[in-house]
Amino acid sequence: MSDATTSSDAMPIEDYLAQGGQLTSPGNVPARYRGELLRLMANFVDSELAASAGFADTINDAPGITARIAACRITLEKADHAERVLDLMGDFGVDEGRYATQHPWAARLPRDATLGHARHGADMRLAVFHYPIEGWTDAIVLNVLQGLAATVTLAEMGRVSYAPLADVFRAIAPREKRHTDLGVTGLAEIAATEEGRAEARASIAYWRPRVADSFGAAKSARYETLRRFGLRHRPNEALLADWTAAVTAALAPLGLD
C-alpha cells in the first residue's frame, strides 16, 4: 500500500494508519509520527546495544566451549539487530556512527536500584538493562525471561505501520527466539542439580519483576497515541499477560516456576 497524504481530499493520516495503512519511506511521514517512530526505534536500538554489552561481560563465565559459543553468538547478533534498525534511523538523518558510540552501553546501576517503569540516564534502553548481571546463571535467567519478552514484543512490533521497520522486526524475530531457546537449554542444565535450581530460583525472583516492568504501565495514555499511528495494536497489559503465560510454560518443566 502506498504512503498516505494529508491533502484535503485524502483520508486523514491517523485514520489511514489506524485502519492498517502503512508508510514506506521518510518522505511522507508527518512530524508527530516521525517523533514517535524514532522514539520506538531508539528504544529498540538502545536496548539491544545495552543487552549485547551486558552479555559480552558474561562470555568468560561460560562453563564450556558450547556455552561460550552461544554467548558470543547472542552478543554479536543483538548488536547486528541494533545496527539494522539504526540503519533505518539513518534514513531520517540520524548520525549512525556517532549514535552507536555516544552512550556507555555496558554501564549498570547498583543491583538494588529500583526503577520500575521509568527510563534512566541519557539513552532509551529499557530499565531492565540498567541492572547488573552477576554470574552465568544470572545471565541465563535474564536471557530466558527477557528473550520471552522479546518474542511477545517483536510479534507486536512486526505489525508497525512503518513498513521497512516491520520488515526488519519480522526478520530478526526468529534469531531472537533462537537466543531464548539457547537460554532455555542452558537453564535446563543448571536446573539439573539442587544447587543449580536454588541459584536459578534466586535469579528468577530478582529478574522476573524487572522484566515485567519493561512492558510498561497498564492503561497507558501513550499507548493510545501509538495505536492511532498504527505503531501499536495491543495494550501493555495484554502483552504482559502473554509473557506471563510464556514464562510459566518455559519454567514449569524445569521445576522453576
N, C-alpha and C positions, 0 to 999 in steps of 0.2 A: 504494500500500500504506500502511496507516495506521501510526502510531507503535507501537512495541513497548512493553510494560510489563515490570516486573520483579517482578510478583507471583508467588507460589509455583506457581500453575497455568499460568504462561506460559513460553514458550521463553526461556532466558537471553538477555539483550540481546546479548552478544557472539556467540552462535550465530546469532541472528536477523540481525545485521549481516553476519557472515561469509558467510551464505548469500544475501546480496544484498538484505536488508531495508533499508528507508530510514526515516529520521526526517524529519518535515516542519515542526516548529516547536520553539522553545526549551523549551517547557513540559515535555516528557517526555524531555529529554536528560540522561543520567547525568552525574555530576560529572566523572569522568575523561575521558569522551568530550568533554564541553564544553571541557575544557582543551586536549585535542589538536586539536579543531576550531578553536578560537580561535587556537591557535598556527599552524595551517595557513593560516588566513585572514590572520593578521598577516604571515606570510612573503610572501604574495602582495601584499597591500596595500603593505607597505613597499618591496618590490622594484619595484612599478610606480611608486610615488611617486619613488623614487630614480632609476629609469630615465627617467622624464619630466623630472625636474630636470636630469639629466645631459645628455639630448639637447637640452633647451632651450638649453643653452650653445653648441651647435654650429650653431644656426639661422643665425647671421651668417656662418658659414664656408661655407654652401651656395654652390655655384658658379653657380647661376642661379635664376630665379624658380620653375621647376618643382620643383627640389630643395628650395628654401626652403618651398614649399607642403607638400611631402611631410614635411619635418622638423616643420613646425608641426602637421600632422595627427597624426603619431606622438606628439608631445609632448602634445597635447590628449587623444587617445584613451587613452593609457596612464593619464593622470590620471583620466579617466572610468571606466576599468576598476577602478582602485583605489576610486573612490567607490562603485561598485556593490557590491563586496564589503564595504566599510566600512559600508554601509547594513545589511547582514546582521549585522555585528558589533554594530551599534546595537541590534538586537533582543535581544542578550544583555547589554545595559546599558553597552556601551562608549560613552564620550562622543565622538561623531564629530567635533564641532567642535574639541575640544582635541587629539584624536588626530592630525588632519591637520597640525597646526602644532607638534607637540611635539619634532620632530627636524629637524636641518639636512639636508634630503634631498639638497642639492647638494654636501654635504661629501664629500671624497675623501681617501684616503691617498696617500702618495708612490707614484710609478709602480713603484718597485722593491720595494714591500711584498710579502710572501709570506704569504697567509692559508690557503691550502689549502682544506679543507672548513669551516674554523672561521668562526663568526659573529664580528662585531666591533662594539664600541660598544653603545649602548642600544637601537637599533632591530633589526628582524628581517629586514632585506634580505639577499638572497643576497650572498655575499662578493664576487662579480664586480662588484657595483655600488658597491664601495668603491674601485675602481681608476679613475684619471682618464682621460678621453678626450683625445687630442692631435690635433686637427685633423679635417677632413672625412673623409678616407679611414679613419682610425681609428674614427670614429663609424659609418661604413657597415659596416665589417668587424664591429664589435661587434653592430650591429643584425642583420646576417645570422646570425652564429653564435648569438647569444642568441635571436634570433627562431626559428631552427630548434629550439633547446632548448625554447622556449615551446610550439611546436607539439606536440612529444612530451609535454611535461608536461601541457598542457591536455587532450590526449586521455586521459591517465590521470585527471586531476582531474575531468573531465566525468562520471566514474563514482562520485564520492564518495557516501557513504551519507546525507549531509545533502542532501535533495532541492533545497531552494532554492539552495544553493551550486552543486550540479551544474548546475542550470539556468543560472545566471549564467556559469559556465565555458564551457558549450556555446554560449552566446550570443556571448561575446566571442572565442571561438577563431577565427572567420573574419576578424575585424578584426585580430587579432594576426598571422594568416597574411598578410594584406594588407600589414602593416608589413614583414614579411620579404620579400615579393615586391617592394616598393618598394626595399628594400635591395639585393636581387639585381640589379635593374635599374641602380641606381647603381653597384654594384660592377662590372658588365659595362662600363659607360662608363669607369670608372677603369682597368680591365684592358685597355682597347683600346690603350694605349701601353706601351712597355717601361718607362718611368719609373713609370707608374702601377702596373704589375704588381709591380715591385720594392717599391714603397711598401706595396702591399696585402699582399704576402707577409710583410713585416716585421710588419705589424699582426696578420696571421693567426697568426704564430708567437707573438706576445705573448698574444693573447686566447684562442686555442684551448684551451690547458691550463686557463685560468682559468674558462672556460665549462664545460669538462668537470668541474671540481671542483664546480660547482653541483648536480650530480646526487647528491652525497654519497658516502659510503664504501660499498664492496661489503660484502655480508653484514651489513648494518646491523641491530643488535638492535632499534632503534626502529621499523624497517620492520615487524617482526612485530607490534608493538603496533598500529600504524596498520592493518595488514591485518586484524587481529581486529575492529577497529571499522569496517571497510569504507571506511576513508579512503585506503587504498592497495590496489592489486591486483597490481602488477608491481614487482619489486625494482629497486633503483637501477642495478644492472649491466645489466639488460635495457633500461631507458630510455637509458642511456649508449650502448649498442650501436646502438639505433635512431637516436640523434642522430649518432653517428659515421658511419653509413651515409648519413644525410641530408646531412651536411656534404660528404662525398665527392661525392655526386650533384650538389650545388649548385656546388661549386668546380671540379670537373674540367672541365666545358665551358668554363670561363673560363681554363683553364691555370694554376689557382692551387692545385690540390691536390697 
